[in-house]
Amino acid sequence: MKYILAMKKNLTFLLVAALSATALAEEAESEAIVEIVQPSTLDELLKNIEDRRVVESKEHAARERRFAQDKANQAKMLKDAQAEKAREERRSDRLETTFEENEIRIGDMTEQLDKRLGSLRELFGVLQQVAGDTRGLFEGSVISSQYPNRGEFLSELAKKMGTSTQLASIDEMEELWEHLQREIIESGKVSKYQGTITKLSGEKVTTDIVRVGSFALLGDDEYLQWNVDTQTIAELPSQPDGRFTGTAEDLLGASPGEVTEFYVDPTRGSLLSLLIQAPSFGERVGTVMGGLLDSGYFLPFSDGQGGVIGAIIIIVGIIALAIAIYRLYDLQYVIGRKVNAQMANPGAPTRDNPLGRVLSVYEENKEVDLETLELKMGEAILSETPDINKYISFIQVISVVAPLAGLLGTVIGMIETFQAITLFGTGDPKTMAGGISTALMTTVLGICVAIPTTLLHSVVQQMARGILHKIEEQSAGLIAEHAEKAGQPLG
């Protein structure tokens, strides 16, 4: 209809334009005939007027003839234009009828297509949805590390079916089914293949990779990570606890057909990422000590979870442990052996052990009276006691101070927690995690230092008392022997 109306307007415009062009041509012709001559005398002026009258009469007559002729032409042109308009109107009516018939035919054919498609339309809709969902599943699956570029076919299939003019073919539907079937089969297999690992330094290394179903990737006795964004295998920033990596080593070392235990992540990486974020006790201690070594100060502000108090507890715990080991070795293998050897040969005292020095005092004072001998022997024993009990009291102090320091760290951590609550509220638990971590970690460190130092103090003190008991026993025996020889009663 719009095309037909435009044709009518164009015909009317052409008719008007033709009439206007004819009038303009006549005016131009009449102007070209008239010529003005400038007279110089009155006779010439009179002659011009007479000539002009004759010319104008002729011109008027010619113009009348042209007007009559043009009128007939314009009537013919108008008649032709009206006839053309009538033809176009009839053509427009025919086109309108054809257009309406085509619309009815298209509606009938669309209805017929819908009836013939039936459940196939629903099938193709489901197929398109499955293709899109499966593409996301394949990109996040570790199986794609062994079978790459599986998502490209699914992307093209989903894009193709997104248009209303194209449908999936039988081959494409069978290929989609094959991909899904392979995913199901491979998710229950343990496979070994060559793959490229992206190290933390950015280096790419090609090595053997073991895939445990669709749950985990292993390489060189460690867990690996499937990077969904880059579709590459990446090295983890850190490994989980030894109980997890131990099963990974067992699996990598197992022979074909052997059954072994292995920890799998049913969330396909989420739990593993949380496990590697949680620092172990060794990592916490290492963080504290690393802060101490890097800072250059004796008591720095450590970035460990125990903070400064945790660093102090670890330092004094290490010192107490070193002293306890030193004293155990000294009392057991140095002083203890020499004292035992001296007890086996009391008649030949040597001054390289406490018992020998006490016996030397007796040998040097055999002629004195009993009371003087008792005093000199007691003095010798008292002079040996500090060396035997050296540093034992420090171990005891550490065993008492460590849990108190842990309690102090707990109080400091709770203060930090309440300060965070005051500033940021309780909406985000992460703001309180630092203070709570300090509180709990210092308590753990204090108890871990107190328990072994208390046990070591008890053992070391018992060994020192045993040596002193042997010295006192030998000294009392010599004094008794001396009293018998002198015939004096023991006082």
C-alpha positions as CSV (number, residue, x, y, z in Angstrom):
1,M,0.0,0.0,0.0
2,K,2.8,2.4,0.8
3,Y,4.4,1.7,-2.6
4,I,1.2,2.4,-4.4
5,L,0.5,5.7,-2.7
6,A,4.1,6.8,-3.4
7,M,3.5,6.1,-7.2
8,K,0.3,8.2,-7.2
9,K,2.2,11.2,-5.6
10,N,5.0,10.8,-8.2
11,L,2.6,10.9,-11.1
12,T,0.8,14.1,-9.8
13,F,4.2,15.8,-9.3
14,L,5.3,14.9,-12.9
15,L,2.1,16.4,-14.4
16,V,2.5,19.7,-12.5
17,A,6.2,19.9,-13.4
18,A,5.4,19.4,-17.2
19,L,2.8,22.2,-17.2
20,S,5.2,24.6,-15.4
21,A,8.0,23.8,-17.8
22,T,5.7,24.6,-20.8
23,A,4.7,28.0,-19.4
24,L,8.3,28.9,-18.6
25,A,9.4,28.0,-22.2
26,E,6.7,30.3,-23.7
27,E,7.7,33.2,-21.6
28,A,11.3,32.8,-22.5
29,E,10.4,32.7,-26.2
30,S,8.3,35.8,-26.0
31,E,11.0,37.6,-24.2
32,A,13.5,36.6,-26.9
33,I,11.3,38.0,-29.7
34,V,10.9,41.5,-28.1
35,E,13.8,43.8,-28.9
36,I,14.1,47.4,-27.7
37,V,15.9,49.9,-30.0
38,Q,16.9,53.3,-28.6
39,P,15.5,56.1,-30.9
40,S,17.6,59.2,-31.6
41,T,14.9,61.4,-33.3
42,L,11.1,61.8,-33.1
43,D,10.6,60.2,-36.4
44,E,12.5,57.2,-35.3
45,L,10.4,57.1,-32.2
46,L,7.2,57.3,-34.2
47,K,8.4,54.6,-36.5
48,N,9.4,52.4,-33.6
49,I,5.9,52.8,-32.1
50,E,4.3,51.8,-35.4
51,D,6.6,48.8,-35.9
52,R,6.1,47.8,-32.3
53,R,2.4,47.8,-32.7
54,V,2.6,45.5,-35.7
55,V,5.1,43.2,-34.0
56,E,2.9,43.0,-30.9
57,S,-0.1,42.2,-32.9
58,K,1.7,39.4,-34.5
59,E,3.0,38.2,-31.2
60,H,-0.4,38.3,-29.6
61,A,-1.8,36.3,-32.4
62,A,1.0,33.7,-32.2
63,R,0.6,33.5,-28.4
64,E,-3.1,32.9,-28.7
65,R,-2.4,30.1,-31.1
66,R,0.2,28.6,-28.8
67,F,-2.1,28.9,-25.8
68,A,-4.8,27.1,-27.7
69,Q,-2.4,24.4,-28.8
70,D,-0.9,24.0,-25.3
71,K,-4.3,23.7,-23.8
72,A,-5.1,20.8,-26.0
73,N,-1.7,19.2,-25.1
74,Q,-2.2,19.8,-21.4
75,A,-5.7,18.2,-21.6
76,K,-4.1,15.2,-23.3
77,M,-1.4,15.0,-20.7
78,L,-3.9,15.2,-17.9
79,K,-6.0,12.5,-19.5
80,D,-2.9,10.3,-19.9
81,A,-1.9,11.0,-16.2
82,Q,-5.5,10.1,-15.1
83,A,-5.3,6.9,-17.1
84,E,-1.9,6.0,-15.6
85,K,-3.3,6.7,-12.1
86,A,-6.3,4.4,-12.8
87,R,-3.9,1.7,-13.9
88,E,-1.7,2.0,-10.8
89,E,-4.8,2.0,-8.6
90,R,-5.9,-1.2,-10.2
91,R,-2.4,-2.6,-9.8
92,S,-2.4,-1.5,-6.1
93,D,-5.7,-3.4,-5.6
94,R,-4.2,-6.5,-7.1
95,L,-1.1,-6.2,-4.9
96,E,-3.2,-5.7,-1.8
97,T,-5.2,-8.8,-2.6
98,T,-2.0,-10.8,-3.2
99,F,-0.5,-9.5,0.1
100,E,-3.6,-10.5,2.1
101,E,-3.6,-13.9,0.4
102,N,0.1,-14.4,1.2
103,E,-0.5,-13.5,4.9
104,I,-3.2,-16.1,5.1
105,R,-1.0,-18.6,3.4
106,I,1.9,-17.9,5.7
107,G,-0.3,-18.3,8.8
108,D,-1.6,-21.6,7.4
109,M,1.9,-22.9,6.7
110,T,3.1,-21.8,10.1
111,E,0.3,-23.6,11.8
112,Q,1.0,-26.7,9.7
113,L,4.7,-26.5,10.6
114,D,3.9,-26.3,14.3
115,K,1.6,-29.3,14.0
116,R,4.3,-31.3,12.2
117,L,7.1,-30.3,14.6
118,G,5.0,-31.2,17.6
119,S,7.3,-32.5,20.5
120,L,10.4,-31.8,18.3
121,R,10.2,-28.1,19.2
122,E,10.4,-29.0,22.9
123,L,13.2,-31.4,22.1
124,F,15.3,-28.8,20.3
125,G,14.7,-26.4,23.2
126,V,15.9,-28.9,25.7
127,L,18.8,-29.7,23.5
128,Q,19.8,-26.1,23.3
129,Q,19.6,-25.8,27.1
130,V,21.6,-29.0,27.6
131,A,24.3,-27.8,25.2
132,G,24.7,-24.5,27.1
133,D,24.8,-26.1,30.5
134,T,27.2,-28.9,29.4
135,R,29.6,-26.3,28.0
136,G,29.9,-24.7,31.5
137,L,30.3,-28.2,33.1
138,F,33.0,-29.2,30.7
139,E,35.0,-26.0,31.2
140,G,35.1,-26.5,34.9
141,S,35.8,-30.3,34.8
142,V,39.3,-31.6,35.3
143,I,38.6,-34.1,32.5
144,S,39.0,-31.2,30.0
145,S,42.7,-31.3,30.9
146,Q,42.9,-34.6,29.1
147,Y,40.3,-33.9,26.4
148,P,40.7,-30.1,25.6
149,N,38.5,-27.9,23.4
150,R,35.3,-29.8,24.2
151,G,33.4,-26.6,24.8
152,E,33.9,-25.2,21.3
153,F,31.5,-27.6,19.7
154,L,28.9,-27.0,22.4
155,S,29.2,-23.2,21.9
156,E,28.6,-23.5,18.2
157,L,25.7,-25.8,18.7
158,A,24.0,-23.5,21.3
159,K,24.6,-20.5,19.1
160,K,23.2,-22.3,16.0
161,M,20.1,-23.4,17.8
162,G,19.6,-19.9,19.2
163,T,18.3,-18.8,15.8
164,S,14.8,-19.7,14.8
165,T,15.8,-20.8,11.3
166,Q,18.4,-23.5,12.1
167,L,17.9,-26.8,13.9
168,A,20.4,-29.4,15.1
169,S,21.2,-32.3,12.9
170,I,21.2,-36.0,13.9
171,D,25.0,-36.1,13.8
172,E,25.2,-33.1,16.1
173,M,22.8,-34.6,18.6
174,E,24.8,-37.9,18.5
175,E,28.0,-36.0,19.1
176,L,26.5,-34.2,22.1
177,W,25.5,-37.6,23.5
178,E,29.0,-39.0,22.9
179,H,30.5,-36.1,24.9
180,L,28.1,-36.6,27.8
181,Q,28.8,-40.4,27.7
182,R,32.5,-39.8,27.8
183,E,32.2,-37.4,30.8
184,I,30.3,-40.1,32.7
185,I,32.8,-42.8,31.9
186,E,35.9,-40.7,32.5
187,S,34.5,-39.5,35.9
188,G,34.9,-43.1,37.2
189,K,38.4,-43.7,35.9
190,V,41.9,-43.0,37.2
191,S,44.0,-42.0,34.1
192,K,47.6,-41.1,33.6
193,Y,48.7,-38.9,30.7
194,Q,51.2,-36.2,29.6
195,G,50.2,-32.7,30.5
196,T,51.7,-29.2,30.9
197,I,51.8,-27.6,34.4
198,T,52.1,-23.9,34.9
199,K,54.4,-23.3,37.9
200,L,54.0,-20.5,40.3
201,S,57.0,-18.8,38.7
202,G,55.2,-18.9,35.3
203,E,57.3,-21.7,33.9
204,K,55.5,-24.4,31.9
205,V,56.6,-28.0,32.5
206,T,55.4,-31.1,30.7
207,T,55.2,-34.1,32.9
208,D,53.0,-37.1,33.8
209,I,49.7,-36.2,35.4
210,V,47.3,-38.5,37.2
211,R,43.6,-37.7,37.0
212,V,41.3,-39.2,39.6
213,G,37.9,-39.2,37.9
214,S,36.5,-35.7,37.8
215,F,37.7,-34.8,41.3
216,A,41.5,-34.3,41.5
217,L,44.7,-33.9,39.5
218,L,48.1,-35.1,40.8
219,G,51.6,-34.6,39.7
220,D,55.0,-35.3,41.4
221,D,53.4,-36.3,44.7
222,E,51.3,-33.1,44.9
223,Y,47.8,-31.9,44.2
224,L,47.3,-29.7,41.1
225,Q,44.6,-27.2,40.2
226,W,42.5,-26.9,37.1
227,N,42.3,-23.2,36.1
228,V,38.8,-22.6,34.6
229,D,39.6,-19.2,33.2
230,T,42.8,-20.1,31.3
231,Q,41.9,-23.8,30.8
232,T,45.3,-24.8,32.1
233,I,46.8,-27.0,34.9
234,A,48.4,-24.8,37.6
235,E,50.5,-25.6,40.6
236,L,48.9,-24.9,44.0
237,P,50.4,-22.1,46.1
238,S,50.7,-24.7,48.9
239,Q,49.8,-28.3,49.6
240,P,47.3,-29.5,52.2
241,D,48.2,-31.4,55.4
242,G,50.5,-34.5,55.2
243,R,47.6,-36.9,55.7
244,F,46.2,-35.7,52.3
245,T,49.5,-35.6,50.4
246,G,50.3,-39.0,51.9
247,T,47.4,-40.7,50.2
248,A,48.4,-38.9,47.0
249,E,51.9,-40.5,47.2
250,D,50.3,-43.9,47.8
251,L,48.1,-43.5,44.8
252,L,51.0,-42.4,42.5
253,G,53.0,-45.3,43.7
254,A,50.3,-47.9,43.4
255,S,50.5,-50.6,40.7
256,P,47.7,-51.1,38.1
257,G,44.7,-52.9,39.7
258,E,45.8,-52.1,43.3
259,V,43.3,-50.7,45.7
260,T,44.5,-47.8,47.8
261,E,43.0,-45.0,49.9
262,F,42.8,-41.5,48.5
263,Y,41.1,-38.3,49.7
264,V,38.9,-36.8,47.0
265,D,37.2,-33.4,46.9
266,P,33.5,-34.0,46.0
267,T,33.2,-30.2,45.4
268,R,35.8,-30.5,42.6
269,G,38.3,-28.0,44.1
270,S,36.3,-25.9,46.6
271,L,37.3,-27.8,49.7
272,L,40.9,-28.2,48.5
273,S,41.2,-24.4,48.1
274,L,40.0,-24.0,51.7
275,L,42.4,-26.6,53.0
276,I,45.4,-25.0,51.5
277,Q,44.4,-21.6,52.9
278,A,44.3,-22.9,56.5
279,P,47.9,-22.7,57.9
280,S,49.2,-25.7,59.8
281,F,50.9,-25.5,63.1
282,G,54.3,-25.7,61.5
283,E,53.5,-22.9,59.1
284,R,52.2,-20.7,62.0
285,V,55.5,-21.3,63.9
286,G,57.5,-20.8,60.7
287,T,55.7,-17.5,60.0
288,V,56.5,-16.3,63.5
289,M,60.1,-17.3,63.4
290,G,60.4,-16.0,59.9
291,G,59.2,-12.6,61.1
292,L,61.8,-12.7,63.8
293,L,64.7,-13.5,61.5
294,D,63.8,-11.0,58.8
295,S,63.2,-8.1,61.2
296,G,66.6,-7.8,62.8
297,Y,65.1,-7.1,66.2
298,F,64.9,-9.4,69.2
299,L,61.2,-8.9,69.8
300,P,59.7,-7.7,66.5
301,F,56.0,-7.3,65.6
302,S,55.5,-10.7,63.9
303,D,53.0,-11.3,61.2
304,G,52.3,-14.7,62.6
305,Q,48.9,-15.6,64.1
306,G,50.4,-15.6,67.6
307,G,51.7,-12.1,67.3
308,V,54.5,-10.7,69.5
309,I,53.3,-12.8,72.5
310,G,53.4,-15.9,70.4
311,A,57.0,-15.1,69.3
312,I,58.1,-14.6,72.9
313,I,56.6,-17.9,73.9
314,I,58.3,-19.7,71.1
315,I,61.7,-18.1,71.9
316,V,61.6,-18.9,75.6
317,G,60.3,-22.4,74.8
318,I,63.2,-23.1,72.5
319,I,65.7,-21.8,75.1
320,A,64.1,-23.9,77.8
321,L,64.2,-27.0,75.5
322,A,67.8,-26.4,74.6
323,I,68.8,-26.0,78.3
324,A,66.9,-29.1,79.3
325,I,68.5,-31.2,76.6
326,Y,71.9,-29.8,77.6
327,R,71.4,-30.6,81.3
328,L,70.0,-34.1,80.6
329,Y,73.1,-34.9,78.5
330,D,75.4,-33.3,81.1
331,L,73.8,-35.1,84.1
332,Q,73.5,-38.4,82.3
333,Y,76.6,-38.8,80.2
334,V,79.1,-36.4,81.7
335,I,78.6,-36.0,85.5
336,G,76.6,-39.2,86.0
337,R,79.2,-41.5,84.3
338,K,82.1,-39.9,86.2
339,V,80.3,-40.1,89.5
340,N,79.4,-43.8,88.9
341,A,83.1,-44.5,87.9
342,Q,84.2,-42.7,91.1
343,M,81.8,-44.8,93.2
344,A,83.4,-47.9,91.7
345,N,86.8,-46.8,92.9
346,P,86.4,-44.6,96.0
347,G,89.9,-45.1,97.2
348,A,91.4,-43.1,94.3
349,P,89.5,-39.8,94.1
350,T,89.8,-37.5,91.1
351,R,88.9,-33.9,90.9
352,D,87.1,-34.2,87.5
353,N,83.7,-35.0,89.1
354,P,81.7,-33.8,92.1
355,L,82.1,-37.0,94.1
356,G,85.8,-37.1,93.5
357,R,86.2,-33.6,94.8
358,V,84.2,-34.4,97.9
359,L,86.3,-37.5,98.5
360,S,89.4,-35.4,98.0
361,V,88.3,-33.2,100.9
362,Y,88.0,-36.3,103.1
363,E,91.5,-37.5,102.1
364,E,92.9,-34.1,102.9
365,N,91.3,-33.9,106.4
366,K,91.6,-37.5,107.8
367,E,93.4,-36.3,110.9
368,V,90.9,-33.7,112.0
369,D,88.2,-34.3,114.6
370,L,84.8,-35.6,113.6
371,E,82.9,-32.4,113.9
372,T,85.4,-30.5,111.8
373,L,85.3,-33.3,109.2
374,E,81.5,-33.1,109.1
375,L,81.6,-29.4,108.5
376,K,84.3,-29.6,105.7
377,M,82.4,-32.4,104.0
378,G,79.1,-30.5,104.2
379,E,80.8,-27.4,102.8
380,A,82.2,-29.5,99.9
381,I,78.8,-30.9,99.1
382,L,77.2,-27.4,99.2
383,S,79.9,-26.1,96.8
384,E,79.0,-28.8,94.3
385,T,75.3,-28.4,94.6
386,P,75.0,-25.2,92.4
387,D,76.8,-26.8,89.5
388,I,74.6,-29.9,89.6
389,N,71.4,-27.8,89.9
390,K,72.5,-25.2,87.3
391,Y,69.7,-23.9,85.0
392,I,67.1,-26.3,86.4
393,S,65.2,-23.5,88.1
394,F,65.0,-21.6,84.8
395,I,63.3,-24.6,83.1
396,Q,60.7,-24.5,85.9
397,V,60.2,-20.8,85.5
398,I,59.5,-21.2,81.8
399,S,57.1,-24.0,82.5
400,V,55.1,-21.6,84.7
401,V,55.5,-18.4,82.6
402,A,54.6,-19.9,79.3
403,P,50.9,-20.6,80.0
404,L,50.7,-17.2,81.8
405,A,52.1,-15.6,78.6
406,G,49.5,-17.5,76.6
407,L,46.8,-16.2,78.8
408,L,48.1,-12.7,78.3
409,G,48.0,-13.2,74.5
410,T,44.4,-14.4,74.9
411,V,43.4,-11.3,76.7
412,I,45.2,-9.1,74.1
413,G,43.5,-11.0,71.3
414,M,40.0,-10.5,72.8
415,I,40.7,-6.8,73.3
416,E,41.6,-6.6,69.6
417,T,38.4,-8.5,68.8
418,F,36.2,-6.1,70.8
419,Q,37.9,-3.1,69.2
420,A,37.1,-4.5,65.8
421,I,33.5,-5.1,66.8
422,T,33.3,-1.5,68.1
423,L,34.7,-0.1,64.8
424,F,33.1,-2.4,62.2
425,G,30.3,-4.2,64.0
426,T,29.6,-7.9,63.9
427,G,28.4,-8.0,60.2
428,D,31.7,-9.4,58.9
429,P,33.4,-12.2,60.9
430,K,36.7,-11.6,59.1
431,T,37.2,-8.3,61.0
432,M,37.2,-10.3,64.2
433,A,39.3,-13.3,63.0
434,G,42.6,-11.6,63.6
435,G,42.0,-11.0,67.3
436,I,40.4,-14.4,67.9
437,S,43.3,-16.1,66.1
438,T,45.8,-14.3,68.3
439,A,43.8,-15.3,71.4
440,L,43.6,-19.0,70.6
441,M,47.1,-19.3,69.1
442,T,48.9,-17.8,72.1
443,T,47.0,-20.1,74.4
444,V,48.0,-23.1,72.3
445,L,51.6,-22.0,72.2
446,G,51.7,-21.4,75.9
447,I,50.3,-24.9,76.7
448,C,52.6,-26.5,74.1
449,V,55.6,-25.0,75.8
450,A,54.5,-25.6,79.4
451,I,53.7,-29.3,79.0
452,P,57.2,-30.5,77.8
453,T,59.2,-28.0,79.9
454,T,57.3,-29.2,83.1
455,L,58.1,-32.8,82.2
456,L,61.7,-32.0,81.4
457,H,62.1,-30.0,84.6
458,S,60.9,-33.0,86.6
459,V,63.3,-35.4,84.8
460,V,66.3,-33.1,85.1
461,Q,65.6,-32.3,88.7
462,Q,65.2,-36.0,89.6
463,M,68.6,-36.7,87.9
464,A,70.3,-33.9,89.8
465,R,68.8,-35.1,93.1
466,G,70.0,-38.6,92.3
467,I,73.6,-37.4,91.9
468,L,73.5,-35.3,95.1
469,H,72.0,-38.3,96.9
470,K,75.0,-40.4,95.8
471,I,77.4,-37.8,96.9
472,E,75.7,-37.3,100.3
473,E,75.5,-41.1,100.7
474,Q,79.2,-41.5,100.1
475,S,80.0,-38.6,102.4
476,A,77.9,-39.9,105.2
477,G,79.6,-43.3,104.8
478,L,83.1,-41.8,105.1
479,I,82.1,-39.7,108.2
480,A,80.7,-42.8,109.8
481,E,83.9,-44.8,109.0
482,H,86.0,-41.9,110.4
483,A,83.9,-41.9,113.7
484,E,84.4,-45.6,114.1
485,K,88.1,-45.3,113.8
486,A,88.3,-42.4,116.2
487,G,86.0,-44.1,118.7
488,Q,83.7,-41.1,118.8
489,P,79.9,-41.2,118.6
490,L,78.3,-39.6,115.7
491,G,76.8,-36.2,116.7
